[in-house]
Amino acid sequence: MNEVLSTDVAIIGAGPIGLFAVFELGLLDIRCHLIDILPKAGGQCAELYPEKPIYDIPGFPVISGQELVDNLMKQIHPFGPKFHLGEMVERMEVVGTAEQPLFRIGTDNDKTIEAKSVFIAAGGGSFQPKKPPIPGLDAYENKSVFYSVRKMDHFKGRRVVIVGGGDSALDWALNLHPVADRITLVHRRDAFRAAPHSVNAMRELVNSGDMEFVLGQVTAVKGDDGQLSALTIRRENGEVYDHPCDDMMPFFGLTMKLGPIAGWGINLHENLVPVDTAKFETSVPGIFAVGDINTYPGKLKLILSGFHEATLAAQRAHRYVYPDKKLTFQYTTSSTSLQRKLGVS
């Protein structure tokens, strides 16, 4: 039997931007339900790099991905959002008028969520790691081959090979260096797509002998019962050898799939959702796109930019939730009514 739920705003995506949208909407007495295909809140921060340090969140010189998610969950707790995790949005129907729409969203768990407005905060859609074409690799995945770092302690005292030349590869080579017994970075060329300061730090470690760099490609894996013992590497000069290894982390980027959003009648541009910069509304009235899923002139894919987008989108969404109520802007530092909502007065 189909379960029908009602809310003010349905937020698709429970990453940091979706979570902060709950806070901004909650200040305006707007109730939220969040839907995410992942089994827990936090999006990429929780799924791909929970222990990776983030340096550009205002007020936090450094904070890990999971710490940021935990703080956001505490921040939105007073507003009692409802989560539908491990569920995928399969369909959406728009009823009503452009001035006062109603959206019916169906999930693969046989739920229908009715909302007066929709926030798409789905990052770039659903993310899947690009896997290297190495025969038999799947037998080692989540045992000694990993595409993200969930627990840094797992790599303590182990021989870790990181494959790739982008930010993720170099970031984790540097972050795991104090933990692992030995870090080896393998890349097919001696040029990197990572931030210059990361490349410089890596080269310093390589030059001092504290990290190994191999110019080449991994062509085969060896080991038993999912545990690696060695990687077969072909160097740039054609030499092939077996490199001892306990864990391998291939960082070849992510494949983004927009999913059912592509069929919702929203204008798209290269698999992103164009929005204006006044209210971050899509071409469909009442549907907003915030975070990495949207595009506009000057767009920066930063978490702090997404926070700004969610804030302005919430102000505009108020007119759909409360069409007959005037919105009065208030500061949380001076408004006792907002402070009561947050439980601090």
GIGIDA-V252845 format. One record per pair of residues at least 4 apart in sequence whose C-alpha atoms are under 8 Angstrom apart, sorted by the first residue. I is the first residue (numbers start at 1). J is the second residue. D is the distance in whole Angstrom. If there is no record, write none. Layout:
i: [I/I]
j: [J/J]
d: [D/D]
This chain:
i: [1/2/2/2/3/3/3/4/4/4/4/5/5/5/5/6/6/6/7/7/7/7/7/7/7/8/8/8/8/8/8/8/9/9/9/9/9/9/9/9/9/9/10/10/10/10/10/10/10/10/10/10/11/11/11/11/11/11/11/11/11/12/12/12/12/12/12/12/12/12/12/13/13/13/13/13/13/13/13/13/13/14/14/14/14/14/14/14/14/14/14/15/15/15/15/15/15/15/15/15/15/16/16/16/16/16/16/16/16/17/17/17/17/17/17/17/17/18/18/18/18/18/18/19/19/19/19/19/20/20/20/20/20/21/21/21/21/21/22/22/22/22/22/22/23/23/23/23/24/24/24/24/25/25/25/25/25/25/26/26/26/26/26/27/27/28/30/30/31/31/31/32/32/33/33/33/33/34/34/34/34/34/35/35/35/35/35/35/36/36/36/36/36/36/36/37/37/37/37/37/38/38/38/38/39/39/40/40/40/41/41/41/42/42/42/42/43/44/44/45/45/45/45/45/46/46/46/46/47/47/48/48/48/48/49/49/49/49/49/50/50/50/50/50/50/51/51/51/51/51/51/51/52/52/52/52/53/53/53/53/54/54/54/54/55/55/55/55/56/56/56/56/57/57/57/57/57/58/63/63/64/65/66/67/68/69/70/71/72/73/76/76/77/78/78/78/79/87/87/87/88/88/88/89/89/89/89/89/90/90/90/90/90/91/91/91/91/92/92/92/92/92/93/93/93/94/94/94/94/95/95/95/95/96/96/96/97/97/98/98/99/99/100/100/100/101/101/101/101/101/102/102/102/102/103/103/103/103/103/103/104/104/104/104/105/105/105/106/106/106/106/107/107/116/116/116/117/117/117/117/117/117/118/118/118/119/119/119/119/120/120/120/120/120/121/121/121/121/121/122/122/122/122/123/123/123/124/124/124/124/124/124/125/125/125/125/125/126/126/126/126/127/127/127/127/128/128/128/129/129/129/129/129/129/130/130/130/130/130/131/131/132/132/134/134/134/134/135/135/136/136/137/137/137/139/139/140/140/140/140/140/140/141/141/141/142/143/143/144/144/144/144/144/144/145/145/145/145/145/146/146/146/146/147/147/147/148/152/152/152/153/155/155/155/155/155/155/156/156/156/157/157/157/157/158/158/158/158/158/159/159/159/159/159/159/159/159/159/160/160/160/160/160/160/160/160/160/160/161/161/161/161/161/161/161/161/162/162/162/162/162/162/162/162/162/162/162/163/163/163/163/163/163/163/163/163/164/164/164/164/164/164/164/164/164/165/165/165/165/165/165/165/165/166/166/166/166/166/166/167/167/167/167/167/168/168/168/169/169/169/169/170/170/170/170/170/171/171/172/172/173/173/173/173/173/174/174/174/174/175/176/176/177/177/177/177/182/182/183/183/184/184/184/184/185/185/185/185/186/186/186/186/186/186/187/187/187/187/187/188/188/188/188/189/189/190/192/194/194/195/196/197/198/199/200/201/202/202/203/204/205/205/205/206/206/206/206/207/214/215/215/216/216/216/216/217/217/217/217/218/218/218/218/219/219/219/219/220/220/220/221/221/221/221/222/222/222/222/222/223/223/223/223/224/224/227/227/228/228/228/229/229/229/230/230/230/230/230/231/231/231/231/232/232/232/232/233/233/233/233/234/234/234/234/235/235/258/258/260/261/262/262/262/265/266/266/266/266/267/267/267/267/268/268/268/269/269/269/272/272/272/273/273/273/273/273/274/274/274/274/274/275/275/275/275/275/275/275/275/275/275/276/276/276/276/277/277/278/279/279/279/279/279/280/280/280/280/280/280/281/281/281/281/281/281/282/282/282/282/283/286/286/288/289/289/290/290/290/290/290/291/291/291/291/291/291/291/291/292/292/292/295/300/301/301/302/303/304/305/306/307/308/309/310/311/312/313/314/315/315/316/317/318/318/318/319/319/319/319/330/330/330/331/331/332/332/332/333/335/336/336/337/338/339/339/339/340/340]
j: [110/110/111/112/110/111/112/111/112/113/114/111/112/113/114/113/114/115/31/32/33/113/114/115/116/30/31/32/115/116/117/321/30/31/32/33/115/116/117/118/119/321/32/33/34/35/113/114/115/117/118/119/18/32/33/34/35/118/119/120/121/18/34/35/36/89/118/119/120/121/122/18/34/35/36/37/43/120/121/122/123/18/19/34/35/36/41/42/43/121/122/19/41/42/43/44/45/69/121/122/123/20/42/43/45/68/69/72/303/21/121/290/291/303/306/307/310/22/34/119/121/122/310/23/42/72/73/76/24/72/76/307/310/25/307/310/311/314/26/31/32/76/79/81/27/75/76/79/28/310/311/314/29/30/31/32/314/315/30/31/32/76/79/338/341/318/318/321/79/80/81/81/82/81/82/83/84/81/82/83/84/85/83/84/85/87/88/89/40/41/84/85/86/87/88/85/86/87/88/126/43/85/86/87/85/86/46/85/86/46/69/85/46/47/66/69/47/48/49/49/50/65/66/69/50/65/66/69/148/150/147/148/149/150/65/66/148/149/150/64/65/66/67/149/150/64/65/66/149/150/151/152/64/65/172/175/62/63/64/65/62/63/64/65/60/61/62/63/60/61/62/304/61/62/63/303/304/304/67/68/68/69/70/71/72/73/74/75/76/77/80/81/81/341/342/343/341/107/108/109/107/108/109/105/106/107/108/260/105/106/107/108/260/105/106/107/260/103/104/105/106/264/103/104/105/101/102/103/104/101/102/103/104/100/101/102/101/102/285/286/285/320/116/320/323/116/117/285/286/320/114/115/116/117/113/114/115/116/117/118/112/113/114/115/112/113/114/110/111/112/113/111/112/286/320/321/286/287/288/317/320/321/286/287/288/287/288/289/290/287/288/289/290/293/289/290/291/292/293/126/291/292/293/291/292/293/256/257/258/272/292/293/256/257/258/259/293/256/257/258/259/254/255/256/257/254/255/256/147/251/252/253/254/255/251/252/253/254/255/250/252/250/252/218/219/220/221/220/221/140/221/141/145/221/225/226/144/145/225/226/227/228/145/146/226/146/226/227/226/227/228/246/247/248/228/247/248/249/250/247/248/249/250/249/250/251/249/156/176/179/179/159/160/176/179/180/247/179/180/181/179/180/181/182/180/181/182/246/247/180/181/182/183/184/244/245/246/247/180/181/182/183/184/245/246/247/248/249/183/184/185/186/245/247/248/249/169/172/173/183/184/185/186/248/249/250/251/169/185/186/187/248/249/250/251/252/169/170/185/186/187/188/250/251/252/169/170/187/191/192/193/194/251/170/192/193/194/251/252/171/193/194/195/198/172/194/251/173/185/250/251/174/194/198/199/202/175/198/176/177/177/183/184/185/202/178/198/201/202/179/180/183/181/182/183/211/210/211/211/212/211/212/213/214/211/212/213/214/213/214/215/216/217/218/213/214/215/216/217/215/216/217/236/215/216/215/199/198/199/199/200/201/202/203/204/205/206/211/207/208/209/210/211/210/211/212/213/211/235/235/236/233/234/235/236/233/234/235/236/231/232/233/234/231/232/233/234/231/232/233/228/230/231/232/228/229/230/231/232/227/228/229/230/228/229/246/247/245/246/247/244/245/246/242/243/244/245/246/242/243/244/245/240/241/242/243/240/241/242/243/238/239/240/241/239/240/262/271/264/266/266/268/271/284/273/282/283/284/273/274/282/283/272/273/274/273/274/295/293/294/295/282/289/293/294/295/282/283/294/295/296/279/280/281/282/283/288/289/294/295/296/280/281/282/296/296/309/312/309/312/313/315/316/288/289/290/309/312/313/285/286/287/288/289/313/286/287/288/289/287/317/320/313/293/294/294/306/309/310/313/301/302/303/305/306/307/309/310/301/302/306/299/305/305/306/306/307/308/309/310/311/312/313/314/315/316/317/318/319/327/320/321/322/323/327/323/324/325/327/334/335/338/335/338/336/338/339/339/339/340/345/341/342/343/344/345/344/345]
d: [7/5/6/7/7/5/6/6/5/6/7/8/6/5/6/6/5/6/6/6/7/7/6/5/7/6/5/6/5/5/7/6/7/6/5/7/5/6/5/5/7/8/6/5/6/8/7/8/6/7/5/6/6/7/6/5/6/6/5/6/7/7/6/5/6/8/8/6/5/6/6/6/7/6/5/8/7/7/5/4/7/5/6/6/7/6/5/6/6/7/8/6/6/4/4/7/7/8/7/7/8/6/6/7/8/8/6/7/7/6/6/7/6/7/6/6/7/7/8/8/5/8/8/7/8/6/7/7/7/7/8/6/7/6/7/5/7/7/6/8/6/6/8/7/6/7/5/7/7/7/6/6/7/5/7/8/5/8/5/6/8/8/6/6/7/7/8/7/7/8/7/5/7/6/5/6/7/7/6/5/6/8/6/5/6/7/7/7/8/8/6/5/6/6/6/6/4/5/5/8/7/6/5/7/5/4/8/6/7/7/8/7/5/7/7/5/6/5/7/5/5/5/6/7/5/6/5/7/8/7/8/5/6/7/6/8/6/6/7/6/4/4/8/7/6/5/6/6/7/7/7/7/5/6/8/8/6/5/4/7/6/5/6/7/7/6/5/7/8/7/8/8/7/8/8/8/6/8/6/6/6/6/6/6/6/6/6/6/6/6/7/7/7/7/6/7/8/6/6/6/5/6/8/7/6/4/6/7/8/6/5/6/6/6/5/7/7/7/6/4/6/7/6/5/7/7/6/5/6/6/5/6/8/6/4/6/5/8/6/8/8/7/8/6/8/6/7/8/7/7/7/6/5/7/8/6/5/6/7/7/6/6/5/7/5/5/6/7/6/4/6/5/7/7/6/6/5/6/8/7/7/7/6/5/6/6/5/6/7/7/6/5/6/8/6/5/6/8/7/7/8/8/6/6/5/5/6/7/7/7/6/5/6/5/4/7/7/6/5/6/7/6/6/5/7/5/5/7/7/8/7/6/4/6/8/6/6/5/6/7/7/7/7/8/6/6/8/7/8/8/7/7/8/7/8/6/6/5/8/4/6/7/5/6/7/6/6/6/7/5/6/7/5/6/8/6/5/6/8/8/7/5/7/6/6/7/8/7/7/8/7/8/7/8/7/5/8/5/5/7/7/5/4/8/5/5/7/6/7/6/6/5/6/8/7/5/5/6/7/8/6/5/6/6/6/5/6/8/6/5/6/7/7/6/5/6/6/8/7/7/6/5/6/6/5/6/7/7/6/5/6/8/6/5/6/8/5/8/7/6/5/8/6/5/6/6/7/6/7/5/6/7/8/6/6/5/5/8/8/6/7/4/6/8/6/8/6/6/8/8/6/6/7/6/7/7/6/7/6/8/6/7/8/7/8/8/8/8/7/8/6/8/8/7/6/8/8/7/6/6/6/5/6/7/8/6/5/6/6/5/6/6/7/8/8/7/5/6/6/5/4/6/7/6/7/7/7/7/7/6/6/6/6/6/6/6/6/8/6/6/6/5/5/6/5/6/7/8/7/6/6/7/5/4/5/6/5/7/8/7/6/4/6/8/6/6/7/6/5/7/7/6/5/6/6/6/5/6/8/6/4/5/7/7/8/7/8/6/5/6/6/5/6/6/5/4/5/7/5/5/7/7/7/6/4/6/6/6/6/7/6/6/4/7/5/6/6/7/7/8/7/8/8/8/7/7/6/6/7/7/7/6/6/5/6/6/7/8/5/5/6/7/7/6/4/6/6/8/6/5/6/8/5/5/5/7/8/7/7/6/6/5/6/8/7/7/8/7/8/5/5/8/6/6/6/7/6/7/6/7/7/6/4/6/7/8/6/5/6/8/7/7/7/7/6/6/6/6/6/8/7/8/7/7/4/8/7/8/6/8/7/6/7/7/8/6/6/7/6/6/6/7/6/6/7/7/6/6/8/8/8/7/6/7/7/5/8/8/8/8/6/8/6/8/8/6/6/8/6/6/7/7/6/6/5/5/6/5]
